[in-house]
Each structure stands twice: as structure tokens, then as C-alpha cells.
């Protein structure tokens, strides 16, 4: 697909960047062997995990340019994330089986967006909401992000 892990490094130390990158690759590798659940309208390509493996992406930014059209910062962060998805070709994939974690430090906003074909358990959604939404309030945001990535991978595999 052209990229396995996307991390905007400006808000992470080199050590955290390396640790998060290793963790992402480790979780993605484990997901290749996992039984992934897809929505009923998912294309057949989704079921060949060796070709269309689940990917986890992370995009962190210090700030983004907000629009002046009356939209909220939340809407602007969502638009930013959707733009990244298309920019890197994920919206053109036959099987949309990814999770993108997006955070904007100055706005103190973070969210996750998944490909439309994935079925995520309530437990994974709870992890995403509780850990990711408070990432910039944490004493160590990089550690919180890394733990969220681990928890998402573990709970996806364990069901």
C-alpha cells in the first residue's frame, strides 16, 4: 500500500517514536494471524489476510489549519484524518480494513477512524474512546498512545 506506519514525529521524542513504531509493527504482525470480523457487505478480498491485512496508522500533529467556514475544531480534525486516508490511497482499497489514530496536540483532540469493512468490538471502541480521547491530558501522551495501540491489538486478537 505504500506505507505501513505513518507517524508525524514532531511531538514525539526519538525514543518514543521508535518504541511506538516497533509496537505498531508488532500489533500489525499479530493481526495478520487473527480472525478478523468484517461487515456482511465486505468484498471477498477482505478475507485474504495475507494480501489485505489489517493496518494500524498513527498521525500526530502539533496543529492543523482550521477552516473559516463555521466548522468546529472537531470537524476540522475529522476532515484532516479523512484527507490523510485518501492521500495515502486507503479510500481506494477494495478492502477498507484499517484503523487510523489521529491526534492534534494544540487542539487537544484525538480520534480513531476505521475502514468501513471492519467490525470493531465494543471493548475496542471503549479503549479508543477512553484512552485516545484523553491522550493530550495524560502526564505522558506518548506512553498513553503506546498503551492504547497495545490494548487495541490485544483486544482485537483476543476478541
N, C-alpha and C positions, 0 to 999 in steps of 0.2 A: 504494500500500500504506500510505501514511501517513507513512513515514519512509524516507529513503534512507541516512542515516548516523546512527548513534547513538553518541555519544562522551560518557562521563561525564568532564567536564572537570577535575575536582578534582586530578588528579595530572599534568596537562599544563600547561605554560606556554601563554600565549595564542599565541605564535609557533608552537609545536609543534602545538597544536590546529588552527590554521589550515593549517599545512603538511600534516598528516595528513588533514584534511578534503578539501583540494584533491587529494591523492594518491588517496584513496578514490574521489572522484567521477571522476577521470581513469581509474582502473582499471575502474570500473563502465562508463564510456562505451566503453572499448575492448572490454570483454566483450560488449557489445551486438552487435558485429560479428564476434565469434569463433565458431568452430564448437564448440559445447558438446556434450559427450557425456553422454547420460543412460542410466540403467539401463533394461533392457528393459520393466519394468513402469511406466515413467513415463507419465503421461497425455499426450495429444496436445497439450495446452496448452503443455507444456514446449518444444515445437519452434517455437513462435512467439515468437522472441526479442524482437520489437518490443513484445509485450504482457507476457510473463513473462520479463523479463530477469533475468540472474543479478545478485545483490546481494551486497555485502560489508559486514558490520556489525562495529563495534568497540564493546565495552563494557568500560570500565576502572573499577575501584572501589578506593578506599583499603582498604576492608574490607567484609565481609558478616557478617551474624549467622549464627553456626554453630548447627546443631541440637544438641540434647542427647540424641539417640536412638542414640548409639553410632556414628554415621556418621563417616567420615574427612573432613578438610577437602577432599580431592579430590572426594568425593561431594557435599559441600555446594556447591562451585563448579560442578559439573555441574548440580546442581539449580537453582542460581541462573541459569545460562545457559539451561536448558530453560524456566524460568519467564519469562525475557525473550522467548524465541521465541514462546511462547503469548501473553504480554501484548501483544505488538505484532502479533498476528494471523498470524504466519508459519506456525504449525501448522495454520491453517485454509485456507491457499492450496492450490489444486488442484495446482499445480506447486511443489514444495518445492526450489527451486534457489537456495540462499543459503549463504553461509559466515559464521559468527559467530565472531569472535575475542574471547575473554573473558579478562580478567586481574584478579587481586585482589592488590594491592600488598603488604599486610601478611602475607598467606599465602605470598607469592612463588610463586603458582600462575597458570598461564595455559594455555589450551587452545583448540582450534577445534572447532566443531561445524558439520556441513554438513547441508543439506536431504537427505532420503532419496533423492531422484531423481538427484542429481549423481553422476557418476563422476569421481573425482579421480585423477590420475596418481600413481605412487609419488614422483615428483620433487616434486610439490606437497605431498604428505604429509610428505616429508623436510624441506622448508622449514618447514612448520608445526611439526613436532616439534622440529627443531634450533634454529630462531630464536625461535619463540614460547615454548617451554618454558623458555628461559633469559633471557627478556626482563628480568626483575627482577634478574638477576645482572649484566647488562650495565652498562658505565660510563654509557651514556646510553640508558635504556629507550625513550624516545620515538623516538630515531633507529633503534634496533633494530626497533621496531614498524613504523615507516615503511618501512624497508628490507624487512621481511617482507611488507608489503602490496604493495610494488612487485614483489618476487620472485614472489609468488603470482600476481598479474595477468600478469606477463611469461610465466611458465611455463605458465599456463593457456592463454594465447593461442598460444604457440609449440609447445605440446604437449610 
